[in-house]
Amino acid sequence: MSQVRPMVNGKLVRWSVYLSLLGILVPLLMALFMAHLLVWPDLNFGISWLNFGRLRVFHTNGVIYGWLGISFLAILNYIIPKLSNRPLISEKMAWAGLGFWTLGVAAGLVGILAGHMEGIEYAEMPWYADLLFVIGYVLASTTYLGTIFASREKHLYVSQWYFILGLTFTALNFIMANTIPMYVAPGAAGAAITGLWIHNAVGLFITPLGVGIVYYMLPVMLRKPIYSHLLSLVGFWTLAFFYPLGGAHHYFFSPIPWWVQILAVPLTAVLFVVVVTVVYNWLMTLKGDWHQVPKNPALAFVVTGIIAYMATCTQGPFQTLLTVQKVIHFTDWVVAHAHLALLGAFSFFNIGSILYLWPKVTGRKLYKPSLAWTSFVLLVLGFYVFYFLPITAAGLVEGYIWRSLAPFAESVIHAKPFWFTRVIGGYLIYAALLIFAYQLVMTVRKGEWIEEGAVEAATKESVLHARVFGSH
C-alpha cells in the first residue's frame, strides 16, 4: 500500500529557512561594515574586495535574492499546499529549484565581490550566476504555479492571485532587465528600462509575494476571515494594472524624455489606491483583535510590517512630487525609504510568518518564546530609532545643503553624526537577527515536542482553514 504524502514537506520548508538565514546574516554583515566605512573610510585598507561599491551591490542582491527570495520560497512551500489543498506537484522540482536558486545567488555574490558585475541595478550578478538563478526560478515557479492550477478548489483565494502575479511578472521583468538595456537599447533609453526593472523588482516581485503572504497569515493568526474579499481583489488589480507604469520616477531629472518623467507622477499617485484598499482591509480584519498583538510575537512582527508598508507606500507617491524631489533626490532619504520597504515591511512579514509556521514544520514549540520578543524589540529599536529616523533626517540635511550650493564636503560633514547612529542601529539589527536565527535552530534541537499527534494537529488546522478561508 502506497504511503500518502503529507500536505506540507516540513524538511523542504526548514532547509529553505536555513538558507534564507544565511541570505540575511551574510549581506547584513557586509552592510554593517559599510556603515563603518561611511564614518571611517580607510577601514577597508585598500582591499578591492572590500570597496564600498562592491559591498553595497553585494548587500542589495544578497537581501533581495538571498534573504527575501529564499524566505519567500520557504513560506510558499508551506502556504501554497495549504491553499491548494494538495501537496506540491513535484517536491523534487521544488528541491532542485531551491538548490539552483541558492547556487545562483552564491555564485553571483562571489562574482560581485570579485568585480564581475553587470551595469543593471538590482541585477548586477554576472551572467554565469544569472543562468543558475534562472534555472532555479523556473523550477520553483513551475512547481508553485503548477500546484495552484492543479488544485481542485473551486475558487482561488486572493493570496494565490498575488503569487501568480509575482511569479509571472518577475520572469518577464528579469528577462527584460538582462537583455534590453545591455543589448537592444543602451544609453538613456536603456536607463529608462532599468528604472522600470528597479521599480518592478520591488513592486511586482517582492510586493505581490509579501502581500499575498500577509493575506494568508493575518487571518490564520487571528483565526477569522479577511474583512473583505472584494477589497482584496480591488487592491490586486490596481497593483497589476498601474504599478508597471510608474518606473520612470526612478530617473527624475535625467536625460530620458521629460514627458515620461512627468507622466510618472500621476501614475505613481494612483498607487495610493493600493495602499488604501490593502491596508484598510488588513486593519479592519484586525478590528476587535488588537489585544492579540502583545500576546503573539509572530503577529506583532506582521502588524508592525503592515504599519511600515502603509508608511512606505504613502511616502512613495509623496516623494514623486517634483518639489519634493528637488530636495531628496540622490540623498540618504531614498536609502531610508528603501529600507523602510524591504526591512521595515517585508522582512517583518517574513520573520513573523516563519515564527508562525516553524512549530508546524518542526513538531516542536518555539524555544524560549521570550527570545522572539527580544529580537522584535531590538529590531524595532535598531531600525526605527537608530537607522530610519536619523538617515531620513540626514537626507533632508544633505538636500538643503546641496540646494544652497555649498561645497559638497559640507553635506558629508553634517551627515556624519547621522551615519554614526547608523552604525549603532546596525549592531542592534544584527543582534536581533542573530537571536531570531538562534531561536529557530534551538527549537529544532531542544524545543519541547508538541504533544498532540500529527493527525489531530492536521484535523485542527483543516477545521481552522475551513472557517477562515471557506470554499475558495
URRA-V986986 format. One record per helix or strand. SS is the DSSP state (@ for helix, = for strand). FROM is the first residue (numbers start at 1). TO is the last residue. If there is no record, write none. Layout:
ss=SS from=FROM to=TO
ss=SS from=FROM to=TO
This chain:
ss=@ from=10 to=39
ss=@ from=41 to=44
ss=@ from=48 to=50
ss=@ from=52 to=84
ss=@ from=91 to=113
ss=@ from=127 to=150
ss=@ from=158 to=177
ss=@ from=180 to=184
ss=@ from=188 to=222
ss=@ from=229 to=251
ss=@ from=258 to=269
ss=@ from=272 to=286
ss=@ from=290 to=295
ss=@ from=297 to=319
ss=@ from=322 to=328
ss=@ from=332 to=362
ss== from=364 to=364
ss=@ from=370 to=403
ss=@ from=408 to=446
ss== from=449 to=449
ss=@ from=454 to=469
